Amino acid sequence: AHIVESGGGLVQPGGSLKLSCATDQPMFRTTRVGWFRQAPGKERELVAMISGTGNVTYANFVKGRFTISTDKDYSKNMVYLQMNSLKPEDTAVYYCYGRWLTEYWGEGTLVTVSS
């Protein structure tokens, strides 16, 4: 697989979780990588996106709480989503996304925010 997520799980409201995404694709200036999420009964929505030049876009509902970042781990490019101050409404399957000449999606990782 070109994109593989990890790091989902159960967390209490107000807690933190860090999602990781590994891709074997290189980062170019035109590359876009990021995170989407899909809650039960809802459409998939953008959470955060970062470009190969470092430009970042956040959904309004996560500004100030979530941080997207990239790094390199040996031969893999990594995309992280640090999620703080989590709320029950953040419960969803989170998908890593990457756009090069082709779009790639990960299989998703479930984040459950509940006490």
ZARO-484198 format. One record per atom (N, C-alpha, C): residue number from 1; chain; x, y, z. Coordinates in nm, 4 decimals. Layout:
 pos unit     east    north       up
 NUM    A        X        Y        Z
...
This chain:
 pos unit     east    north       up
   1    A   0.0842  -0.1191   0.0000
   1    A   0.0000   0.0000   0.0000
   1    A   0.0877   0.1240   0.0000
   2    A   0.0426   0.2279  -0.0684
   2    A   0.1214   0.3505  -0.0745
   2    A   0.1041   0.4368   0.0490
   3    A  -0.0082   0.4190   0.1193
   3    A  -0.0365   0.4980   0.2381
   3    A  -0.0891   0.4050   0.3467
   4    A  -0.0329   0.4141   0.4671
   4    A  -0.0751   0.3300   0.5790
   4    A  -0.0862   0.4157   0.7037
   5    A  -0.2065   0.4157   0.7657
   5    A  -0.2263   0.4932   0.8883
   5    A  -0.2085   0.4045   1.0105
   6    A  -0.1844   0.4700   1.1225
   6    A  -0.1819   0.4017   1.2514
   6    A  -0.2068   0.5037   1.3611
   7    A  -0.2396   0.4544   1.4795
   7    A  -0.2508   0.5428   1.5949
   7    A  -0.3899   0.5683   1.6466
   8    A  -0.4912   0.5142   1.5853
   8    A  -0.6261   0.5347   1.6356
   8    A  -0.6491   0.4591   1.7648
   9    A  -0.7634   0.4864   1.8279
   9    A  -0.7967   0.4165   1.9515
   9    A  -0.9035   0.4889   2.0289
  10    A  -0.9190   0.4476   2.1538
  10    A  -1.0180   0.5057   2.2433
  10    A  -0.9498   0.6065   2.3353
  11    A  -1.0085   0.7244   2.3468
  11    A  -0.9526   0.8283   2.4334
  11    A  -1.0675   0.9003   2.5010
  12    A  -1.0432   0.9490   2.6213
  12    A  -1.1467   1.0215   2.6941
  12    A  -1.1579   1.1647   2.6441
  13    A  -1.2735   1.2258   2.6592
  13    A  -1.2876   1.3677   2.6220
  13    A  -1.1822   1.4536   2.6914
  14    A  -1.1243   1.5452   2.6143
  14    A  -1.0171   1.6282   2.6666
  14    A  -0.8798   1.5682   2.6496
  15    A  -0.8747   1.4429   2.6082
  15    A  -0.7477   1.3745   2.5915
  15    A  -0.6813   1.4032   2.4574
  16    A  -0.5667   1.3375   2.4361
  16    A  -0.4878   1.3579   2.3140
  16    A  -0.4584   1.2249   2.2468
  17    A  -0.4345   1.2336   2.1186
  17    A  -0.4008   1.1161   2.0373
  17    A  -0.3190   1.1646   1.9194
  18    A  -0.2235   1.0832   1.8765
  18    A  -0.1427   1.1207   1.7600
  18    A  -0.1576   1.0129   1.6538
  19    A  -0.2025   1.0523   1.5369
  19    A  -0.2140   0.9620   1.4236
  19    A  -0.0894   0.9733   1.3361
  20    A  -0.0501   0.8609   1.2810
  20    A   0.0661   0.8576   1.1925
  20    A   0.0263   0.8006   1.0576
  21    A   0.0913   0.8480   0.9560
  21    A   0.0660   0.8002   0.8203
  21    A   0.2002   0.7863   0.7505
  22    A   0.2272   0.6683   0.6993
  22    A   0.3523   0.6440   0.6286
  22    A   0.3244   0.6278   0.4804
  23    A   0.4029   0.6948   0.3986
  23    A   0.3891   0.6813   0.2537
  23    A   0.5249   0.6574   0.1916
  24    A   0.5241   0.5774   0.0872
  24    A   0.6489   0.5505   0.0158
  24    A   0.6664   0.6455  -0.1026
  25    A   0.5760   0.7423  -0.1140
  25    A   0.5818   0.8392  -0.2226
  25    A   0.6665   0.9602  -0.1814
  26    A   0.7419   1.0189  -0.2729
  26    A   0.8230   1.1355  -0.2394
  26    A   0.7374   1.2600  -0.2251
  27    A   0.7910   1.3594  -0.1563
  27    A   0.7215   1.4860  -0.1398
  27    A   0.7749   1.5855  -0.2421
  28    A   0.6875   1.6356  -0.3269
  28    A   0.7211   1.7395  -0.4229
  28    A   0.6499   1.8684  -0.3812
  29    A   0.6832   1.9780  -0.4464
  29    A   0.6191   2.1050  -0.4150
  29    A   0.4687   2.0988  -0.4389
  30    A   0.4286   2.0203  -0.5356
  30    A   0.2868   2.0118  -0.5697
  30    A   0.2137   1.9015  -0.4928
  31    A   0.2850   1.8278  -0.4107
  31    A   0.2218   1.7206  -0.3345
  31    A   0.1284   1.7781  -0.2287
  32    A   0.0187   1.7089  -0.2076
  32    A  -0.0743   1.7418  -0.1004
  32    A  -0.0963   1.6156  -0.0173
  33    A  -0.0725   1.6240   0.1102
  33    A  -0.0995   1.5127   0.2011
  33    A  -0.1792   1.5655   0.3181
  34    A  -0.2646   1.4801   0.3720
  34    A  -0.3446   1.5274   0.4837
  34    A  -0.4352   1.4208   0.5398
  35    A  -0.5318   1.4683   0.6167
  35    A  -0.6240   1.3812   0.6883
  35    A  -0.7682   1.4236   0.6627
  36    A  -0.8503   1.3227   0.6386
  36    A  -0.9948   1.3386   0.6321
  36    A  -1.0555   1.2515   0.7409
  37    A  -1.1821   1.2734   0.7704
  37    A  -1.2505   1.1865   0.8636
  37    A  -1.3945   1.1662   0.8199
  38    A  -1.4502   1.0543   0.8660
  38    A  -1.5895   1.0227   0.8347
  38    A  -1.6552   0.9645   0.9584
  39    A  -1.7516   1.0376   1.0097
  39    A  -1.8279   0.9921   1.1252
  39    A  -1.9467   0.9091   1.0770
  40    A  -2.0011   0.8242   1.1620
  40    A  -2.1152   0.7413   1.1217
  40    A  -2.2310   0.8260   1.0714
  41    A  -2.2811   0.7918   0.9534
  41    A  -2.3948   0.8621   0.8972
  41    A  -2.3624   0.9965   0.8359
  42    A  -2.2338   1.0316   0.8297
  42    A  -2.1944   1.1606   0.7750
  42    A  -2.0997   1.1416   0.6576
  43    A  -2.0834   1.2490   0.5799
  43    A  -1.9923   1.2435   0.4670
  43    A  -1.8479   1.2621   0.5149
  44    A  -1.7553   1.2161   0.4315
  44    A  -1.6142   1.2349   0.4609
  44    A  -1.5810   1.3838   0.4503
  45    A  -1.5029   1.4341   0.5468
  45    A  -1.4699   1.5756   0.5481
  45    A  -1.3213   1.5975   0.5727
  46    A  -1.2714   1.7086   0.5214
  46    A  -1.1315   1.7441   0.5396
  46    A  -1.1060   1.7834   0.6841
  47    A  -0.9949   1.7342   0.7385
  47    A  -0.9508   1.7744   0.8715
  47    A  -0.8329   1.8708   0.8588
  48    A  -0.7291   1.8289   0.7885
  48    A  -0.6102   1.9127   0.7722
  48    A  -0.5337   1.8664   0.6498
  49    A  -0.4655   1.9607   0.5851
  49    A  -0.3893   1.9304   0.4651
  49    A  -0.2609   2.0106   0.4685
  50    A  -0.1525   1.9508   0.4190
  50    A  -0.0254   2.0215   0.4092
  50    A   0.0333   1.9969   0.2717
  51    A   0.0940   2.1004   0.2156
  51    A   0.1516   2.0880   0.0825
  51    A   0.3011   2.0593   0.0932
  52    A   0.3599   2.0267  -0.0216
  52    A   0.5032   2.0035  -0.0238
  52    A   0.5844   2.1277   0.0086
  53    A   0.5231   2.2456  -0.0011
  53    A   0.5910   2.3707   0.0345
  53    A   0.5662   2.4098   0.1794
  54    A   0.4855   2.3290   0.2503
  54    A   0.4605   2.3562   0.3913
  54    A   0.3355   2.4357   0.4212
  55    A   0.2582   2.4698   0.3188
  55    A   0.1330   2.5415   0.3429
  55    A   0.0317   2.4476   0.4070
  56    A  -0.0350   2.4971   0.5103
  56    A  -0.1261   2.4136   0.5891
  56    A  -0.2673   2.4705   0.5855
  57    A  -0.3634   2.3817   0.5752
  57    A  -0.5049   2.4175   0.5827
  57    A  -0.5707   2.3308   0.6892
  58    A  -0.6487   2.3960   0.7754
  58    A  -0.7235   2.3239   0.8780
  58    A  -0.8724   2.3502   0.8617
  59    A  -0.9519   2.2489   0.8937
  59    A  -1.0952   2.2708   0.9035
  59    A  -1.1218   2.3593   1.0245
  60    A  -1.2253   2.4403   1.0165
  60    A  -1.2545   2.5322   1.1275
  60    A  -1.2761   2.4589   1.2592
  61    A  -1.3327   2.3407   1.2518
  61    A  -1.3679   2.2709   1.3754
  61    A  -1.2462   2.2130   1.4495
  62    A  -1.1262   2.2173   1.3896
  62    A  -1.0080   2.1643   1.4580
  62    A  -0.9010   2.2696   1.4842
  63    A  -0.9233   2.3902   1.4389
  63    A  -0.8218   2.4943   1.4566
  63    A  -0.7910   2.5160   1.6045
  64    A  -0.6619   2.5161   1.6340
  64    A  -0.6188   2.5352   1.7720
  64    A  -0.6124   2.4070   1.8517
  65    A  -0.6683   2.2988   1.7967
  65    A  -0.6669   2.1712   1.8703
  65    A  -0.5805   2.0664   1.8011
  66    A  -0.5831   2.0645   1.6692
  66    A  -0.5093   1.9643   1.5923
  66    A  -0.3911   2.0296   1.5211
  67    A  -0.2839   1.9519   1.5035
  67    A  -0.1670   2.0000   1.4317
  67    A  -0.1201   1.8932   1.3336
  68    A  -0.1053   1.9328   1.2083
  68    A  -0.0530   1.8413   1.1076
  68    A   0.0947   1.8713   1.0861
  69    A   0.1733   1.7657   1.0646
  69    A   0.3160   1.7853   1.0408
  69    A   0.3677   1.6716   0.9552
  70    A   0.4841   1.6936   0.8984
  70    A   0.5483   1.5901   0.8163
  70    A   0.6906   1.5680   0.8661
  71    A   0.7424   1.4522   0.8351
  71    A   0.8794   1.4170   0.8740
  71    A   0.9250   1.3029   0.7852
  72    A   1.0495   1.2675   0.7967
  72    A   1.1028   1.1571   0.7186
  72    A   1.1541   1.0506   0.8148
  73    A   1.1173   0.9270   0.7886
  73    A   1.1581   0.8145   0.8724
  73    A   1.2223   0.7116   0.7815
  74    A   1.3551   0.7137   0.7735
  74    A   1.4278   0.6285   0.6815
  74    A   1.3760   0.6519   0.5396
  75    A   1.3196   0.5522   0.4759
  75    A   1.2768   0.5663   0.3370
  75    A   1.1325   0.6125   0.3240
  76    A   1.0654   0.6316   0.4380
  76    A   0.9253   0.6694   0.4345
  76    A   0.9082   0.8176   0.4660
  77    A   0.8112   0.8799   0.3997
  77    A   0.7662   1.0124   0.4390
  77    A   0.6475   0.9948   0.5340
  78    A   0.6515   1.0662   0.6449
  78    A   0.5504   1.0527   0.7482
  78    A   0.4633   1.1772   0.7542
  79    A   0.3352   1.1553   0.7776
  79    A   0.2406   1.2643   0.7993
  79    A   0.1730   1.2378   0.9325
  80    A   0.1820   1.3324   1.0233
  80    A   0.1268   1.3156   1.1570
  80    A   0.0082   1.4092   1.1783
  81    A  -0.0822   1.3641   1.2643
  81    A  -0.1917   1.4503   1.3094
  81    A  -0.1960   1.4410   1.4614
  82    A  -0.1490   1.5461   1.5256
  82    A  -0.1561   1.5543   1.6718
  82    A  -0.2913   1.6138   1.7083
  83    A  -0.3689   1.5379   1.7853
  83    A  -0.5045   1.5805   1.8214
  83    A  -0.5120   1.6017   1.9715
  84    A  -0.5400   1.7233   2.0120
  84    A  -0.5525   1.7587   2.1532
  84    A  -0.6952   1.8053   2.1822
  85    A  -0.7287   1.8092   2.3101
  85    A  -0.8616   1.8565   2.3528
  85    A  -0.9714   1.7864   2.2745
  86    A  -0.9620   1.6562   2.2653
  86    A  -1.0571   1.5803   2.1850
  86    A  -1.1972   1.5848   2.2444
  87    A  -1.2951   1.5869   2.1538
  87    A  -1.4363   1.5938   2.1911
  87    A  -1.5082   1.4693   2.1391
  88    A  -1.6188   1.4329   2.1994
  88    A  -1.6942   1.3173   2.1484
  88    A  -1.7290   1.3311   2.0006
  89    A  -1.7538   1.4523   1.9544
  89    A  -1.7877   1.4724   1.8128
  89    A  -1.6686   1.4537   1.7188
  90    A  -1.5490   1.4340   1.7743
  90    A  -1.4335   1.4014   1.6909
  90    A  -1.4283   1.2520   1.6589
  91    A  -1.5181   1.1750   1.7178
  91    A  -1.5234   1.0315   1.6903
  91    A  -1.5523   1.0079   1.5425
  92    A  -1.4643   0.9309   1.4783
  92    A  -1.4767   0.9069   1.3345
  92    A  -1.3658   0.8112   1.2909
  93    A  -1.3786   0.7645   1.1687
  93    A  -1.2669   0.6963   1.1044
  93    A  -1.1837   0.8037   1.0346
  94    A  -1.0573   0.8066   1.0638
  94    A  -0.9661   0.9065   1.0072
  94    A  -0.8855   0.8420   0.8950
  95    A  -0.8844   0.9110   0.7814
  95    A  -0.8171   0.8603   0.6622
  95    A  -0.7009   0.9507   0.6244
  96    A  -0.5883   0.8895   0.5970
  96    A  -0.4767   0.9638   0.5413
  96    A  -0.4945   0.9723   0.3901
  97    A  -0.4591   1.0848   0.3348
  97    A  -0.4795   1.1118   0.1915
  97    A  -0.3524   1.1712   0.1339
  98    A  -0.3234   1.1337   0.0118
  98    A  -0.2102   1.1927  -0.0563
  98    A  -0.2408   1.2131  -0.2034
  99    A  -0.1994   1.3272  -0.2566
  99    A  -0.2205   1.3556  -0.3978
  99    A  -0.0887   1.3867  -0.4647
 100    A  -0.0513   1.2998  -0.5540
 100    A   0.0620   1.3210  -0.6427
 100    A   0.0013   1.3302  -0.7821
 101    A   0.0507   1.2592  -0.8793
 101    A  -0.0214   1.2529  -1.0068
 101    A  -0.1508   1.1742  -0.9872
 102    A  -0.1505   1.0859  -0.8908
 102    A  -0.2665   1.0045  -0.8546
 102    A  -0.2998   1.0287  -0.7079
 103    A  -0.4265   1.0118  -0.6740
 103    A  -0.4662   1.0210  -0.5340
 103    A  -0.4564   0.8847  -0.4679
 104    A  -0.4146   0.8856  -0.3436
 104    A  -0.4106   0.7632  -0.2640
 104    A  -0.4818   0.7864  -0.1312
 105    A  -0.5514   0.6839  -0.0873
 105    A  -0.6187   0.6870   0.0420
 105    A  -0.5714   0.5690   0.1257
 106    A  -0.5574   0.5934   0.2559
 106    A  -0.5343   0.4830   0.3463
 106    A  -0.6649   0.4118   0.3770
 107    A  -0.6545   0.3044   0.4517
 107    A  -0.7737   0.2259   0.4838
 107    A  -0.8512   0.2839   0.6010
 108    A  -0.7918   0.3769   0.6718
 108    A  -0.8604   0.4428   0.7821
 108    A  -0.8249   0.3833   0.9164
 109    A  -0.8311   0.4681   1.0192
 109    A  -0.8080   0.4249   1.1560
 109    A  -0.9151   0.4884   1.2439
 110    A  -0.9758   0.4089   1.3302
 110    A  -1.0889   0.4550   1.4098
 110    A  -1.0411   0.5298   1.5337
 111    A  -1.0978   0.6480   1.5529
 111    A  -1.0757   0.7277   1.6737
 111    A  -1.2093   0.7384   1.7459
 112    A  -1.2120   0.6947   1.8699
 112    A  -1.3330   0.7013   1.9510
 112    A  -1.3058   0.7866   2.0737
 113    A  -1.3842   0.8933   2.0888
 113    A  -1.3699   0.9823   2.2044
 113    A  -1.4919   0.9607   2.2931
 114    A  -1.4683   0.8983   2.4064
 114    A  -1.5797   0.8636   2.4941
 114    A  -1.5288   0.8409   2.6356
 115    A  -1.6146   0.8720   2.7318
 115    A  -1.5792   0.8449   2.8711
 115    A  -1.6358   0.7102   2.9141
